[in-house]
Amino acid sequence: MRATELTAAATTLGMSEVIILDHPDGELRWAQGTELQAELTLLLEPRQPAAVITFGEDGLYWHDDHIGIFEHTTAVVGALGRRAPALYYVTMVPGVMTEIVAAARERGWTAPSQGFWSLPPDAFGFAARPATIIVDVAPWATRKLAAIQCHRSQVGVGHPLELDEPAAMRWLGVEHFHRADLPSAGSQILESLACTSRR
């Protein structure tokens, strides 16, 4: 189900290729780390991407699998040295998810007792490194929202991210990143798209 949802989201975003690796859910920080890093290396080296984007050290909301992906991806890209592509970490501004959830509650939504929406919204972006690169994605906010909504097993039905277009533009119209401090010779892909940069 999750693979089908991911493929649907990628299609919505216009991606031409999706590769799904097979590793234990909930154990990415600890299980099969060597194998995962080898697979990532084998994917990156022949493709020679201009940039790699992954989770930051907080995993957006301290999700262990997301933190595992951060750790393994950083190790793999770092091992490539000067040949490495630019590596970026996505982050969230603290308070954004809190605002989204508060607006949903005003519309009559009630948080479930378990699952994604039972998480405290303040966890999103809490103690994350501040963004140094901010990219305006407002023209794609509704497409981004449609891609998020493809993940129905995660977000459910009647969730806080069922937003109208103005709300999508407000809360999903920018993306926040910081670049990894690695000796990569990779070009400044996201920096060239930034509407604000503090680096």
C-alpha positions in Angstrom: 0.0 0.0 0.0 2.7 2.5 0.9 4.6 1.7 -2.3 1.5 2.3 -4.3 0.9 5.6 -2.5 4.5 6.7 -3.1 4.3 5.9 -6.8 1.0 7.9 -7.0 2.6 10.9 -5.2 5.7 10.8 -7.5 3.4 10.7 -10.6 1.5 13.7 -9.2 4.9 15.6 -8.9 6.0 14.6 -12.4 8.8 12.3 -11.3 10.0 9.8 -13.9 11.5 7.2 -11.7 10.8 5.7 -8.2 13.1 3.2 -6.6 11.9 1.5 -3.5 14.4 -0.3 -1.3 13.5 -3.2 1.0 14.4 -2.6 4.7 12.6 -3.1 8.0 10.1 -0.4 8.8 10.9 1.3 12.1 14.5 0.0 12.2 16.4 2.0 9.6 18.8 3.5 12.2 20.0 0.2 13.4 19.1 -2.7 11.1 21.0 -3.5 7.9 22.9 -0.2 7.9 25.8 -1.5 5.9 23.5 -2.9 3.2 21.5 0.3 3.0 24.6 2.4 2.6 25.9 0.1 -0.1 22.6 0.3 -2.0 22.6 4.1 -1.7 26.1 4.2 -3.1 25.2 2.0 -6.0 22.3 4.2 -6.8 24.2 7.5 -6.5 27.5 6.8 -8.3 26.2 5.9 -11.8 23.5 8.6 -11.8 25.8 11.4 -10.6 23.0 13.6 -9.4 23.6 17.3 -9.1 22.0 17.3 -5.6 20.6 15.0 -3.0 17.9 16.1 -0.6 17.1 14.2 2.5 15.8 14.7 6.1 17.8 16.7 8.6 19.0 15.4 11.9 15.6 15.9 13.5 13.8 13.8 10.9 11.2 16.6 10.6 9.4 15.3 13.8 12.0 13.0 15.4 10.9 10.0 13.5 13.6 7.3 14.0 13.4 6.0 10.4 13.8 9.6 9.1 16.8 10.2 11.3 18.2 6.9 10.1 17.9 8.1 6.5 19.6 11.3 7.5 22.5 9.4 9.1 23.0 6.9 6.3 22.6 9.3 3.4 25.0 11.8 5.0 27.6 8.9 5.5 27.3 7.8 1.9 27.5 11.3 0.3 30.3 12.3 2.7 32.3 9.2 1.7 32.3 10.4 -1.9 34.5 13.4 -0.9 34.9 16.1 -3.6 33.0 13.9 -6.1 29.9 14.1 -4.0 26.8 15.9 -5.1 25.5 18.8 -3.1 23.6 17.5 -0.1 20.7 19.4 1.4 18.5 18.7 4.4 14.9 19.7 4.5 13.5 21.3 7.6 10.3 22.8 9.0 9.8 26.1 10.7 8.6 25.5 14.2 4.9 26.4 14.6 3.8 25.8 11.1 2.2 22.4 11.8 0.7 23.8 15.0 -1.0 26.5 12.9 -2.3 23.9 10.4 -3.7 21.7 13.2 -5.2 24.7 15.0 -7.0 25.8 11.8 -8.3 22.2 11.4 -9.7 22.2 15.0 -11.5 25.5 14.3 -13.1 23.6 11.3 -14.3 20.9 13.8 -11.6 18.3 13.3 -10.6 16.2 16.3 -7.2 14.6 16.7 -7.3 10.7 16.8 -5.8 8.8 19.7 -3.2 7.1 17.5 -1.5 7.4 14.2 0.3 10.3 12.5 -2.2 13.0 13.6 -2.0 12.0 17.2 1.6 13.4 17.3 1.9 16.8 19.1 2.1 19.3 16.3 4.9 21.2 18.1 7.2 18.3 17.5 7.4 19.3 13.8 10.5 21.6 13.5 11.2 21.5 17.3 14.9 22.1 17.9 15.7 21.8 14.2 18.6 23.7 12.7 17.2 26.9 11.2 16.9 27.0 7.4 19.6 28.8 5.5 17.9 28.4 2.1 14.2 29.2 1.5 12.7 28.3 -1.8 9.4 29.8 -3.0 7.3 26.8 -4.3 3.9 28.7 -4.3 3.2 27.9 -8.0 3.4 24.2 -7.1 1.7 24.3 -3.7 -1.6 22.7 -4.9 0.4 19.9 -6.7 2.4 19.4 -3.5 -0.8 19.2 -1.5 -2.2 16.6 -4.0 1.0 14.5 -3.6 0.7 14.6 0.2 -2.9 13.5 -0.1 -1.8 10.4 -2.1 -0.4 9.0 1.2 -3.9 8.1 2.5 -2.7 5.4 4.8 -0.6 8.0 6.6 -2.7 11.1 6.6 -6.2 9.5 6.6 -9.4 11.2 5.5 -10.6 14.5 6.8 -7.2 15.4 8.0 -5.7 18.9 8.7 -3.9 19.0 5.3 -7.2 18.9 3.4 -6.6 22.6 2.6 -8.1 25.0 0.1 -5.8 26.7 -2.4 -5.2 29.9 -0.3 -4.3 27.8 2.8 -2.1 25.6 0.7 -0.3 28.6 -0.6 0.1 30.0 2.9 1.4 26.9 4.6 2.9 24.9 1.8 4.2 27.6 -0.5 7.8 27.6 0.7 10.4 24.9 1.4 13.2 25.3 3.9 16.6 23.7 3.6 20.2 23.9 4.8 23.2 22.5 3.0 25.4 19.8 4.6 28.8 21.0 5.6 30.7 18.5 3.4 33.7 19.1 1.1 31.5 18.5 -2.0 32.3 20.2 -5.3 28.5 20.0 -6.1 27.0 23.0 -7.6 24.7 25.4 -5.7 21.4 24.0 -7.0 19.0 25.1 -4.3 20.9 28.3 -3.6 20.2 29.4 -7.2 16.5 28.9 -6.5 16.4 30.6 -3.1 14.2 33.6 -2.5 16.0 34.1 0.8 19.4 32.8 1.9 21.3 33.4 5.1 24.4 31.4 4.2 
